[in-house]
Amino acid sequence: MASDKNIRPVRKSLQEYARGIAGGLLFSFPLLYTMEVWWAGFIASPAQLLVMVVVTYLLLLGYNRYAGMRPGVSWRSVFIDSVEEMGLGIVLAFAVLFVLNRIQFGEMSIDEIMGKIIVEAMAVSIGVSIGTAQLGGTEDEPEEENEVQEEAKEAGFRTGLRSKISLVVLALCGSVIVGGNVAPTEEVVVLAAGSGPVHILLMAVLSLALSMVVVYFSDFKGTGNHPRGSLAFAIILDTCLSYLTALAASAFLLWFFGRFEGVGFEIAFAQCIVLGVLASLGASAGRLLIK
């Protein structure tokens, strides 16, 4: 990937690409094996595909800027890294779908092939970004690791607009990675249709409780140098931000996979809450697991 200081050696670049490939496959294999995702790529309109590409690229920009292994790099390097990760995601998605015989030249239209590749590649691209940043070896440039450690120390008590933006970006990445594996399936619709108001409320409470537990133990454990009231407020604020982000990600995923078509507001809302249980866990834990 790109670097501001100098041109990275070929060996380092190959190591980063290898980590990206491993991360892309690790986080996206469930989607690559999911029939509903293949079908979504077939029925998605060009406008939907364009929206998904733009949203994914924005997530990559945010992740590489706020949580990558080189948090101090310029926006130019962030743009270049994001383009490379999306390109690698497209290549990986094509390769895996071809091996699985989900792409058949001569029997499928170019629209169907491109739709499948684009839908799958977006999830793979996020995995590539995470893998590139998080699967590094201990020998990788000590100065970069020191920067990352300094960034991690600041996570204990988040204040300011920039930290909240980074929180939302990481929450979105975690929500998409975790919730995206379930959003295309019929089980979300079945659970939403079969749940009463009490069950929906309990799911929301469970999501908030899980988010608060993960937020506390990932970001705030051991931050005893802050007043109790301020710490409690920070935990509640981060939990609410994570959950709202997870619900927004759930709504976007469900909309993209056509789960809102032909259903009323109540069922659509219930689907967001159902998927939000998983997405909120990904949103809150994602900051611990992928930052």
N, C-alpha and C positions, 0 to 999 in steps of 0.2 A: 504494500500500500504506500501512499505518498507520505513524504516527510518534509518538514520545513527546513531542517538543519542541513541535511545533505542527502545525496542519493543513496538509498539503502542498498547494501550488497545483495547480489542475486540470491545467495543462500538465505538471507533474512526474508526476502520477498517470497521465496518458495515456501519457507516455514509458515509465513502468514497465510498464504493461499491454502496450504495444507490444513492449518487450523480452521480456516474459514470453511473448507469443504467438510471437515469433521463436524463442526458446529451446525452447518446447514442441514446435514443429514440427521444429526442427533435430534434436533428440535422439530424437524419437519417430516420425518418418516411416517408418522401416523396419518398426516394429511395426504401424503403421496400414495397411501394405501386405501384411501377413503373414496368410495364410489360416489358419494354425494358431491364431493369436490370436483370430480371429473365431470359430473353432470352440470355443476354450476358453471364450469368453464365453457360448456357447450351452449348453455342458454343465456349466459351473460351478454348484455348489450355492449357495444363499443364504448358507450358513455360510462357504464359501470366499470369496465376494465380500466378505462382511463382514470377514473376516480380512485380505484384501488392502487394503481401504479403511483399516482401522486401522493396518496396518503402513506403508502409504504416508503416512498423516498423521503418524505418529511420525517417519518419515524427514524429512518436511518440517519438522517442529518442530526436529529436531536440526540440519538443514542451516541453517535460518534463524537458529538460535541461535548456532551455532559457526562458520558460514562465510558468512553473508549479508553484504551490503554495509554493514549497520548492526549490527555485532556487539555494541554496547553497549546495545541496546534492551531493554525489559522483556519479561517473558514474555507480558504482555497483547498487546503488538504482535506478538510471534512467533506467538501463537495466531491473531490476526486475519489476519496475512499468510498463514499456512498455509491457513486456510479459503478466503481469496480465491484462492490459487493452485490449490487443489483444485477450486473452482468454475469457474475459468477453464479448467482441464484438461478438465472435463466438457463445457463448451460447445464447446471446440475439437474434442474427440473426436467429439462428435455432428455438428458441422458437416462435418468431413472425411469421416466415414463416410457421411453423407448425400450429399455430393457424389460420392463413389466408388460410390454406389448399393449400399452394404452395409447400409443401413437402408431397408426398404420397408414403409411403413405399409399395413395392410390385408392384407399377405401374410405378415408375421412376427408372432409373438406378442409381447406386451409384455415377457415374461420374456427372450426372445431379444434384443430390442432393448436392454433395460436391461443385460443381461449383457455384450453387446459394448461398450456405451458405458463401463461401469464398468471393465472390464479394460483397455481402451485408455486411458481417462482417467487411470488411476493412473500410467502411464509418462509421459503428457503433463504431468501435474502436477509431476513431478520436473523435467522439462525447463523448465517455466514458472518454477520456483523458481530454477534455475540461470541461465536467461536473464535474469531480472529482476535478479539479483545481479551477473552477470558481463559483460553487454553494455552497461554504462553508459558514458556519454560522459565526456570529461574535464572538462566544465563542471559535473558533478553535485557539488554541495556539497563543497567542499574539506575541511571538517572530517571528513566521513564517509570520504573517501579516506585521510586521515591515520590514522584509526582502523584502517582495513584494513591500511595499511602497517605499523603497529605490530604488528598481529596476525601479519603475514607474517614479521616479524623473529623472532618467538618460535618459528617453525616449525623453525628450524635444529637445535634440540636439545630434544626433547620430554620433559618430566618432569611428574609429578603426575597425579592421577586425571582432572582436567578435560581435559588435553591428550590423554590416551588415549581418553577418551570422544569427543572431537572427531575423533580419528583414525579410530575405528571408524565413526562416523557418516558421515564423508566416504568411507571405504572402502565402506560399504554403498551409498551413492548411486552411486559409480563402478561397483560390481559390478552393480547393478541396471540401470543405463543400458547398460553394455556387454554383460553376460551376458544381459540380457532380450531382446536382439535375436536371440539364437541358441537360447535355452532351449526355445521352442515347436517348433522344427524337428525333423524326423526324423533329421537328420544326427548329432545328439548320441547317439541310441540306436544308430545304425549304427556309429559310431566306437567306442562303449563295448563293443558286442557283438563287434566284430572285433579288439579289442586284447587282447594277452596281458599277463600280469603285468609283463613287462619294459617294454612300451610304457607301461603305466599308471604305473610307477615313473619312467620318463623324463619323462612329462608333468608329474608332480609336481615333479621336480627342475627342469625347465624353468620351471615357474610360479614356484618359489622364486627361481631365478636372475634371471628377468626382474623380479620384484618387488624384489629386493635392488638391482639396478642402478638402477631407477627411483627407489626410496626414497633411495638415496645421492645421485643427481644432483638430485633435487627438493628434498630437505630438509636434506642434510648437507654438500653441497659447500661448501667454504670455511669450515667451522666448525673452524678450526684452534686455537681457544682452549680446546678441551676435550682432556683426556687421551686418548691413542689407545685405551686399553682401554675407557674409558667411551663413546667414540664408536662403537667396534665393537659393544659391548653394545647401545647404543641402536639402531643399524642393524638388528641381528639381531632385537631385540625388536619393532621396528616392522614388519619384514618378516614375522615370524611372525604378528603381530596382523592384518596386512593379508591374509595368505593364509588364515588361519582364518576371517576375516570373509568372504572371497570364497567359501570352501567352504560356509559357512552360507547365504550368499545364493544360491549355486548350488542347494543342497538345497531351499531354499524355492521357488525358481522352478520347479525340476523337479517338485516335489510339486504345485504349483498347476496346472501344465499337464498333470498326469496321467501323467508319465513314469515313476513308480514303480509304477504299477498293473500287476499280472501279471508282475513281474520279481523275481528273487531279490536277496539282499543284494549279491552280487558285482557284478551288472550295475548296480544302483542306485548303489553306491559308485563304480564305474567312470565312470558318467555324471557324478557330481559332480566327479571328477578331470578329465574331458574338458572340461566346461564351465568348470571352475576355471582352466584355462589363460587363457581370455579374461577371466573375472571377476577373476582376480588382477591382471591387467594393468590393468583398470579400477579396481580397488581401490587400487592403488599410484599409478598415474598420475592417478587422479581427484583426489587431494589436491593435485596440481600444477595440473591443468587447470581444476578447478571450485571452488577455494577462494579 
